[in-house]
Amino acid sequence: MVHTVPKQFVANQLIAPKTVPTKILMVTEEEAPLATGVVGGIPGGIPGFGGVLGGIMGGLPAAAPPSKPVAAPPPPPKPVGPQRIGGNVQASKIISQQKPVYPPLAKMARQQGTVKFEATISKEGTIEDLKTLSGPPLLVPAAIEAVKQWRYQPTLLNGDPVEVLTTIDVNFSLQ
């Protein structure tokens, strides 16, 4: 006699058995081996690695990677035109300073005051461009004649002489 086992699956559908089996066999499987790792590692970690929370998987490299060579920064651009320097800085660089001649008409009028100029000092230290900003009109011509003769030590920027734009004050006072 040929005993056929009824199919439990037909067209991806599960079919209930027609009779209840008298004997049920229990299937047992071997337990999977536990992951091995470093003592104090993370339970269930990657087999063969172990680890600690926040650690680096695979350890640290033997040496730091070589750093890229640092190129020297490019030289600063050369300044174009005169550089503005404060009057107090330039006053300390003066080499020769011709004193103005007090105009006789200003003396008779008891005229006193300060004549302010904006001046360009050349790379050689001479006065190139002189503009009057303010001052008593009787004193301006004498101040111009004196300042045109002034000489300055050349101003260096990054080791190179540059033109300088500065303000100059010429004081006139009667004693």
Rosetta constraint file for C-alpha pairs under 8 A:
AtomPair CA 7 CA 15 HARMONIC 7.89 0.50
AtomPair CA 8 CA 14 HARMONIC 5.84 0.50
AtomPair CA 8 CA 15 HARMONIC 5.12 0.50
AtomPair CA 8 CA 16 HARMONIC 7.06 0.50
AtomPair CA 8 CA 17 HARMONIC 7.33 0.50
AtomPair CA 9 CA 13 HARMONIC 5.40 0.50
AtomPair CA 9 CA 14 HARMONIC 4.94 0.50
AtomPair CA 9 CA 15 HARMONIC 6.09 0.50
AtomPair CA 10 CA 14 HARMONIC 6.89 0.50
AtomPair CA 10 CA 15 HARMONIC 7.40 0.50
AtomPair CA 34 CA 44 HARMONIC 7.99 0.50
AtomPair CA 35 CA 43 HARMONIC 7.94 0.50
AtomPair CA 35 CA 44 HARMONIC 6.42 0.50
AtomPair CA 35 CA 45 HARMONIC 6.95 0.50
AtomPair CA 35 CA 46 HARMONIC 7.16 0.50
AtomPair CA 35 CA 47 HARMONIC 4.96 0.50
AtomPair CA 35 CA 48 HARMONIC 7.44 0.50
AtomPair CA 36 CA 47 HARMONIC 5.86 0.50
AtomPair CA 36 CA 48 HARMONIC 6.21 0.50
AtomPair CA 36 CA 49 HARMONIC 7.92 0.50
AtomPair CA 36 CA 50 HARMONIC 6.91 0.50
AtomPair CA 37 CA 41 HARMONIC 6.42 0.50
AtomPair CA 37 CA 45 HARMONIC 7.86 0.50
AtomPair CA 37 CA 47 HARMONIC 6.71 0.50
AtomPair CA 37 CA 48 HARMONIC 5.79 0.50
AtomPair CA 37 CA 49 HARMONIC 5.71 0.50
AtomPair CA 37 CA 50 HARMONIC 3.94 0.50
AtomPair CA 37 CA 51 HARMONIC 7.21 0.50
AtomPair CA 38 CA 49 HARMONIC 7.52 0.50
AtomPair CA 38 CA 50 HARMONIC 4.99 0.50
AtomPair CA 38 CA 51 HARMONIC 6.36 0.50
AtomPair CA 39 CA 50 HARMONIC 7.97 0.50
AtomPair CA 40 CA 51 HARMONIC 7.69 0.50
AtomPair CA 40 CA 52 HARMONIC 7.08 0.50
AtomPair CA 41 CA 45 HARMONIC 7.39 0.50
AtomPair CA 41 CA 50 HARMONIC 5.11 0.50
AtomPair CA 41 CA 51 HARMONIC 4.54 0.50
AtomPair CA 41 CA 52 HARMONIC 5.08 0.50
AtomPair CA 41 CA 53 HARMONIC 7.93 0.50
AtomPair CA 42 CA 50 HARMONIC 6.48 0.50
AtomPair CA 42 CA 51 HARMONIC 5.88 0.50
AtomPair CA 42 CA 52 HARMONIC 5.93 0.50
AtomPair CA 42 CA 53 HARMONIC 6.97 0.50
AtomPair CA 45 CA 49 HARMONIC 7.37 0.50
AtomPair CA 45 CA 50 HARMONIC 5.76 0.50
AtomPair CA 45 CA 51 HARMONIC 7.22 0.50
AtomPair CA 46 CA 50 HARMONIC 6.23 0.50
AtomPair CA 49 CA 57 HARMONIC 7.29 0.50
AtomPair CA 49 CA 58 HARMONIC 6.84 0.50
AtomPair CA 51 CA 55 HARMONIC 6.47 0.50
AtomPair CA 51 CA 56 HARMONIC 7.77 0.50
AtomPair CA 51 CA 57 HARMONIC 6.91 0.50
AtomPair CA 55 CA 59 HARMONIC 7.99 0.50
AtomPair CA 56 CA 60 HARMONIC 6.95 0.50
AtomPair CA 79 CA 83 HARMONIC 7.58 0.50
AtomPair CA 79 CA 162 HARMONIC 7.98 0.50
AtomPair CA 81 CA 163 HARMONIC 6.84 0.50
AtomPair CA 82 CA 120 HARMONIC 7.04 0.50
AtomPair CA 82 CA 162 HARMONIC 6.77 0.50
AtomPair CA 82 CA 163 HARMONIC 4.42 0.50
AtomPair CA 82 CA 164 HARMONIC 4.70 0.50
AtomPair CA 82 CA 165 HARMONIC 5.51 0.50
AtomPair CA 83 CA 162 HARMONIC 7.18 0.50
AtomPair CA 83 CA 163 HARMONIC 6.17 0.50
AtomPair CA 83 CA 164 HARMONIC 4.69 0.50
AtomPair CA 83 CA 165 HARMONIC 5.57 0.50
AtomPair CA 84 CA 164 HARMONIC 5.77 0.50
AtomPair CA 84 CA 165 HARMONIC 4.57 0.50
AtomPair CA 84 CA 166 HARMONIC 5.88 0.50
AtomPair CA 85 CA 89 HARMONIC 6.77 0.50
AtomPair CA 85 CA 90 HARMONIC 6.89 0.50
AtomPair CA 85 CA 164 HARMONIC 6.34 0.50
AtomPair CA 85 CA 165 HARMONIC 6.11 0.50
AtomPair CA 85 CA 166 HARMONIC 5.38 0.50
AtomPair CA 86 CA 90 HARMONIC 6.54 0.50
AtomPair CA 86 CA 166 HARMONIC 5.85 0.50
AtomPair CA 86 CA 167 HARMONIC 6.95 0.50
AtomPair CA 87 CA 91 HARMONIC 5.95 0.50
AtomPair CA 87 CA 166 HARMONIC 5.63 0.50
AtomPair CA 87 CA 167 HARMONIC 5.17 0.50
AtomPair CA 87 CA 168 HARMONIC 6.07 0.50
AtomPair CA 88 CA 92 HARMONIC 6.63 0.50
AtomPair CA 89 CA 93 HARMONIC 7.08 0.50
AtomPair CA 90 CA 94 HARMONIC 6.76 0.50
AtomPair CA 90 CA 152 HARMONIC 7.77 0.50
AtomPair CA 90 CA 166 HARMONIC 7.34 0.50
AtomPair CA 93 CA 152 HARMONIC 5.59 0.50
AtomPair CA 93 CA 153 HARMONIC 5.28 0.50
AtomPair CA 93 CA 154 HARMONIC 7.94 0.50
AtomPair CA 94 CA 150 HARMONIC 7.54 0.50
AtomPair CA 94 CA 151 HARMONIC 6.10 0.50
AtomPair CA 94 CA 152 HARMONIC 4.27 0.50
AtomPair CA 94 CA 153 HARMONIC 6.09 0.50
AtomPair CA 95 CA 150 HARMONIC 7.65 0.50
AtomPair CA 95 CA 151 HARMONIC 5.45 0.50
AtomPair CA 95 CA 152 HARMONIC 5.08 0.50
AtomPair CA 95 CA 153 HARMONIC 6.15 0.50
AtomPair CA 96 CA 150 HARMONIC 5.52 0.50
AtomPair CA 96 CA 151 HARMONIC 5.16 0.50
AtomPair CA 96 CA 152 HARMONIC 7.05 0.50
AtomPair CA 97 CA 146 HARMONIC 7.82 0.50
AtomPair CA 97 CA 147 HARMONIC 7.45 0.50
AtomPair CA 97 CA 149 HARMONIC 7.25 0.50
AtomPair CA 97 CA 150 HARMONIC 4.82 0.50
AtomPair CA 97 CA 151 HARMONIC 6.79 0.50
AtomPair CA 98 CA 146 HARMONIC 5.37 0.50
AtomPair CA 98 CA 147 HARMONIC 6.92 0.50
AtomPair CA 98 CA 149 HARMONIC 6.31 0.50
AtomPair CA 98 CA 150 HARMONIC 6.06 0.50
AtomPair CA 99 CA 146 HARMONIC 6.07 0.50
AtomPair CA 100 CA 142 HARMONIC 5.80 0.50
AtomPair CA 100 CA 143 HARMONIC 5.65 0.50
AtomPair CA 100 CA 145 HARMONIC 7.28 0.50
AtomPair CA 100 CA 146 HARMONIC 4.92 0.50
AtomPair CA 100 CA 147 HARMONIC 7.89 0.50
AtomPair CA 101 CA 142 HARMONIC 6.10 0.50
AtomPair CA 101 CA 143 HARMONIC 7.96 0.50
AtomPair CA 101 CA 146 HARMONIC 7.74 0.50
AtomPair CA 102 CA 106 HARMONIC 7.19 0.50
AtomPair CA 102 CA 107 HARMONIC 6.97 0.50
AtomPair CA 102 CA 139 HARMONIC 7.50 0.50
AtomPair CA 102 CA 142 HARMONIC 6.90 0.50
AtomPair CA 102 CA 172 HARMONIC 7.41 0.50
AtomPair CA 103 CA 107 HARMONIC 6.39 0.50
AtomPair CA 103 CA 138 HARMONIC 7.39 0.50
AtomPair CA 103 CA 139 HARMONIC 6.80 0.50
AtomPair CA 103 CA 142 HARMONIC 6.66 0.50
AtomPair CA 104 CA 108 HARMONIC 6.26 0.50
AtomPair CA 105 CA 109 HARMONIC 6.24 0.50
AtomPair CA 105 CA 138 HARMONIC 7.49 0.50
AtomPair CA 106 CA 110 HARMONIC 5.97 0.50
AtomPair CA 106 CA 111 HARMONIC 4.96 0.50
AtomPair CA 106 CA 112 HARMONIC 7.72 0.50
AtomPair CA 106 CA 138 HARMONIC 5.80 0.50
AtomPair CA 106 CA 139 HARMONIC 6.84 0.50
AtomPair CA 107 CA 111 HARMONIC 6.10 0.50
AtomPair CA 107 CA 174 HARMONIC 7.65 0.50
AtomPair CA 110 CA 174 HARMONIC 7.39 0.50
AtomPair CA 111 CA 136 HARMONIC 7.67 0.50
AtomPair CA 111 CA 138 HARMONIC 7.65 0.50
AtomPair CA 111 CA 139 HARMONIC 7.94 0.50
AtomPair CA 112 CA 136 HARMONIC 7.65 0.50
AtomPair CA 112 CA 172 HARMONIC 5.34 0.50
AtomPair CA 112 CA 173 HARMONIC 5.05 0.50
AtomPair CA 112 CA 174 HARMONIC 6.66 0.50
AtomPair CA 113 CA 135 HARMONIC 6.78 0.50
AtomPair CA 113 CA 136 HARMONIC 6.54 0.50
AtomPair CA 113 CA 171 HARMONIC 6.02 0.50
AtomPair CA 113 CA 172 HARMONIC 5.32 0.50
AtomPair CA 113 CA 173 HARMONIC 6.52 0.50
AtomPair CA 114 CA 134 HARMONIC 7.96 0.50
AtomPair CA 114 CA 135 HARMONIC 5.63 0.50
AtomPair CA 114 CA 136 HARMONIC 7.37 0.50
AtomPair CA 114 CA 169 HARMONIC 6.36 0.50
AtomPair CA 114 CA 170 HARMONIC 5.50 0.50
AtomPair CA 114 CA 171 HARMONIC 4.41 0.50
AtomPair CA 114 CA 172 HARMONIC 6.03 0.50
AtomPair CA 115 CA 132 HARMONIC 7.52 0.50
AtomPair CA 115 CA 133 HARMONIC 7.64 0.50
AtomPair CA 115 CA 134 HARMONIC 5.73 0.50
AtomPair CA 115 CA 135 HARMONIC 4.08 0.50
AtomPair CA 115 CA 136 HARMONIC 6.77 0.50
AtomPair CA 115 CA 139 HARMONIC 7.19 0.50
AtomPair CA 115 CA 140 HARMONIC 6.32 0.50
AtomPair CA 115 CA 143 HARMONIC 7.03 0.50
AtomPair CA 115 CA 169 HARMONIC 5.74 0.50
AtomPair CA 115 CA 170 HARMONIC 5.17 0.50
AtomPair CA 115 CA 171 HARMONIC 6.50 0.50
AtomPair CA 116 CA 132 HARMONIC 6.15 0.50
AtomPair CA 116 CA 133 HARMONIC 5.29 0.50
AtomPair CA 116 CA 134 HARMONIC 5.17 0.50
AtomPair CA 116 CA 135 HARMONIC 6.16 0.50
AtomPair CA 116 CA 167 HARMONIC 6.98 0.50
AtomPair CA 116 CA 168 HARMONIC 5.80 0.50
AtomPair CA 116 CA 169 HARMONIC 4.66 0.50
AtomPair CA 116 CA 170 HARMONIC 6.55 0.50
AtomPair CA 117 CA 130 HARMONIC 6.51 0.50
AtomPair CA 117 CA 131 HARMONIC 5.45 0.50
AtomPair CA 117 CA 132 HARMONIC 4.55 0.50
AtomPair CA 117 CA 133 HARMONIC 5.20 0.50
AtomPair CA 117 CA 134 HARMONIC 7.20 0.50
AtomPair CA 117 CA 167 HARMONIC 5.53 0.50
AtomPair CA 117 CA 168 HARMONIC 5.08 0.50
AtomPair CA 117 CA 169 HARMONIC 6.40 0.50
AtomPair CA 118 CA 130 HARMONIC 5.92 0.50
AtomPair CA 118 CA 131 HARMONIC 5.19 0.50
AtomPair CA 118 CA 132 HARMONIC 6.52 0.50
AtomPair CA 118 CA 133 HARMONIC 6.66 0.50
AtomPair CA 118 CA 165 HARMONIC 7.12 0.50
AtomPair CA 118 CA 166 HARMONIC 5.78 0.50
AtomPair CA 118 CA 167 HARMONIC 4.48 0.50
AtomPair CA 118 CA 168 HARMONIC 6.29 0.50
AtomPair CA 119 CA 127 HARMONIC 6.71 0.50
AtomPair CA 119 CA 128 HARMONIC 7.13 0.50
AtomPair CA 119 CA 129 HARMONIC 5.39 0.50
AtomPair CA 119 CA 130 HARMONIC 4.52 0.50
AtomPair CA 119 CA 131 HARMONIC 6.33 0.50
AtomPair CA 119 CA 165 HARMONIC 5.78 0.50
AtomPair CA 119 CA 166 HARMONIC 5.50 0.50
AtomPair CA 119 CA 167 HARMONIC 6.05 0.50
AtomPair CA 119 CA 168 HARMONIC 7.01 0.50
AtomPair CA 120 CA 127 HARMONIC 6.02 0.50
AtomPair CA 120 CA 128 HARMONIC 5.41 0.50
AtomPair CA 120 CA 129 HARMONIC 5.03 0.50
AtomPair CA 120 CA 130 HARMONIC 6.71 0.50
AtomPair CA 120 CA 163 HARMONIC 6.73 0.50
AtomPair CA 120 CA 164 HARMONIC 5.51 0.50
AtomPair CA 120 CA 165 HARMONIC 4.57 0.50
AtomPair CA 120 CA 166 HARMONIC 6.49 0.50
AtomPair CA 121 CA 125 HARMONIC 5.61 0.50
AtomPair CA 121 CA 126 HARMONIC 5.50 0.50
AtomPair CA 121 CA 127 HARMONIC 4.75 0.50
AtomPair CA 121 CA 128 HARMONIC 5.78 0.50
AtomPair CA 121 CA 129 HARMONIC 7.52 0.50
AtomPair CA 121 CA 152 HARMONIC 7.67 0.50
AtomPair CA 121 CA 163 HARMONIC 5.62 0.50
AtomPair CA 121 CA 164 HARMONIC 5.04 0.50
AtomPair CA 121 CA 165 HARMONIC 6.43 0.50
AtomPair CA 121 CA 166 HARMONIC 7.70 0.50
AtomPair CA 122 CA 126 HARMONIC 5.34 0.50
AtomPair CA 122 CA 127 HARMONIC 6.34 0.50
AtomPair CA 122 CA 128 HARMONIC 6.07 0.50
AtomPair CA 122 CA 154 HARMONIC 7.68 0.50
AtomPair CA 122 CA 162 HARMONIC 7.19 0.50
AtomPair CA 122 CA 163 HARMONIC 4.74 0.50
AtomPair CA 122 CA 164 HARMONIC 6.70 0.50
AtomPair CA 123 CA 154 HARMONIC 5.68 0.50
AtomPair CA 123 CA 155 HARMONIC 7.06 0.50
AtomPair CA 123 CA 161 HARMONIC 5.32 0.50
AtomPair CA 123 CA 162 HARMONIC 5.00 0.50
AtomPair CA 123 CA 163 HARMONIC 4.94 0.50
AtomPair CA 123 CA 164 HARMONIC 7.77 0.50
AtomPair CA 124 CA 152 HARMONIC 7.87 0.50
AtomPair CA 124 CA 153 HARMONIC 7.57 0.50
AtomPair CA 124 CA 154 HARMONIC 5.55 0.50
AtomPair CA 124 CA 161 HARMONIC 7.76 0.50
AtomPair CA 125 CA 151 HARMONIC 5.55 0.50
AtomPair CA 125 CA 152 HARMONIC 4.38 0.50
AtomPair CA 125 CA 153 HARMONIC 5.49 0.50
AtomPair CA 125 CA 154 HARMONIC 4.87 0.50
AtomPair CA 125 CA 155 HARMONIC 7.71 0.50
AtomPair CA 126 CA 148 HARMONIC 7.96 0.50
AtomPair CA 126 CA 149 HARMONIC 7.86 0.50
AtomPair CA 126 CA 150 HARMONIC 6.86 0.50
AtomPair CA 126 CA 151 HARMONIC 5.20 0.50
AtomPair CA 126 CA 152 HARMONIC 6.40 0.50
AtomPair CA 127 CA 147 HARMONIC 7.57 0.50
AtomPair CA 127 CA 148 HARMONIC 5.80 0.50
AtomPair CA 127 CA 149 HARMONIC 7.50 0.50
AtomPair CA 127 CA 150 HARMONIC 6.89 0.50
AtomPair CA 127 CA 151 HARMONIC 7.17 0.50
AtomPair CA 130 CA 144 HARMONIC 7.81 0.50
AtomPair CA 130 CA 148 HARMONIC 7.87 0.50
AtomPair CA 132 CA 140 HARMONIC 7.74 0.50
AtomPair CA 135 CA 139 HARMONIC 7.23 0.50
AtomPair CA 135 CA 140 HARMONIC 6.60 0.50
AtomPair CA 136 CA 140 HARMONIC 6.51 0.50
AtomPair CA 137 CA 141 HARMONIC 7.85 0.50
AtomPair CA 139 CA 143 HARMONIC 6.34 0.50
AtomPair CA 139 CA 172 HARMONIC 7.69 0.50
AtomPair CA 140 CA 144 HARMONIC 6.17 0.50
AtomPair CA 141 CA 145 HARMONIC 6.35 0.50
AtomPair CA 142 CA 146 HARMONIC 6.37 0.50
AtomPair CA 143 CA 147 HARMONIC 6.10 0.50
AtomPair CA 143 CA 170 HARMONIC 6.47 0.50
AtomPair CA 144 CA 148 HARMONIC 6.11 0.50
AtomPair CA 145 CA 149 HARMONIC 7.08 0.50
AtomPair CA 146 CA 150 HARMONIC 7.03 0.50
AtomPair CA 154 CA 161 HARMONIC 6.01 0.50
AtomPair CA 154 CA 162 HARMONIC 7.41 0.50
AtomPair CA 155 CA 161 HARMONIC 5.47 0.50
AtomPair CA 155 CA 162 HARMONIC 5.94 0.50
AtomPair CA 155 CA 163 HARMONIC 7.40 0.50
AtomPair CA 155 CA 164 HARMONIC 7.29 0.50
AtomPair CA 156 CA 160 HARMONIC 5.04 0.50
AtomPair CA 156 CA 161 HARMONIC 4.32 0.50
AtomPair CA 156 CA 162 HARMONIC 6.02 0.50
AtomPair CA 157 CA 161 HARMONIC 6.25 0.50
AtomPair CA 157 CA 162 HARMONIC 6.53 0.50
